[in-house]
Amino acid sequence: MNDCGKIMAILQENRMDTALKVQEILTKYGCYIRLRLGLHESQVESCSNTGLIVLQLCGDQQETAKLETELQAVPYVKVKSMALNF
């Protein structure tokens, strides 16, 4: 797994409805995830229903493409990715 130059951003517009499905998909492809960072606004009184997950992916490009396709099929989830080739 030397190829770790793919970065993926996952926007969940409705975390309450999408969190379980997104987590299931991420677990399925967990061997390709080198780094995962989750961000959402939170305060003592409230917690945002929108969240952003940033991934650094390694390995087989076909498998990471499948990950992206499965995430895009979840309602209220948007996915963008880019390749970093230095």
C-alpha positions in Angstrom: 0.0 0.0 0.0 2.5 2.6 -1.1 0.0 4.8 -3.0 -1.5 7.0 -0.3 -2.1 10.2 -2.4 -5.9 10.2 -2.6 -7.8 12.6 -0.4 -11.6 12.2 0.0 -14.1 14.7 1.6 -17.5 13.4 2.6 -20.2 15.9 3.5 -23.1 14.5 5.4 -26.0 17.0 5.2 -28.1 15.0 7.6 -25.8 13.1 10.0 -28.7 11.7 12.1 -30.1 9.8 9.1 -26.8 9.0 7.3 -24.3 8.3 10.1 -24.9 4.5 10.4 -24.8 3.8 6.7 -21.7 6.0 6.2 -20.0 4.2 9.1 -20.9 0.8 7.6 -19.4 1.7 4.3 -16.2 3.2 5.9 -15.8 0.0 7.9 -16.1 -2.1 4.8 -13.3 -0.2 3.2 -11.3 0.4 6.4 -8.1 -1.3 5.1 -7.8 1.5 2.5 -8.2 4.3 5.0 -4.9 5.7 6.4 -6.3 8.8 8.1 -9.8 9.8 9.1 -10.8 13.2 10.4 -14.4 14.1 11.4 -15.6 17.6 11.8 -18.9 19.1 12.9 -20.1 22.1 14.8 -20.9 21.3 18.4 -21.9 23.4 21.4 -23.1 22.4 24.8 -26.7 23.3 23.9 -26.8 21.8 20.4 -24.9 19.7 17.9 -24.9 20.3 14.1 -26.7 17.8 11.9 -24.1 18.5 9.2 -20.7 16.9 9.3 -17.6 16.6 7.2 -15.2 13.6 7.1 -11.8 13.8 5.5 -10.0 10.6 4.5 -6.5 9.8 3.2 -6.8 6.7 1.2 -4.1 4.1 0.3 -3.9 1.3 -2.1 -6.0 -0.2 -4.9 -7.6 2.6 -6.9 -10.5 0.4 -8.0 -11.4 -0.3 -4.4 -11.3 3.4 -3.4 -13.4 4.2 -6.4 -16.0 1.6 -5.2 -15.9 3.3 -1.8 -16.7 6.7 -3.4 -19.5 5.2 -5.5 -21.1 3.6 -2.4 -20.9 6.8 -0.4 -22.4 8.8 -3.3 -25.4 6.5 -3.3 -26.4 7.4 0.2 -29.0 10.2 0.3 -27.8 13.5 1.8 -24.1 12.5 1.3 -21.8 14.4 -1.1 -18.3 13.2 -1.9 -15.3 14.9 -3.5 -11.9 13.5 -4.0 -8.5 14.5 -5.4 -5.2 12.8 -6.1 -2.0 14.3 -4.7 0.9 13.4 -6.9 4.1 14.9 -5.7 
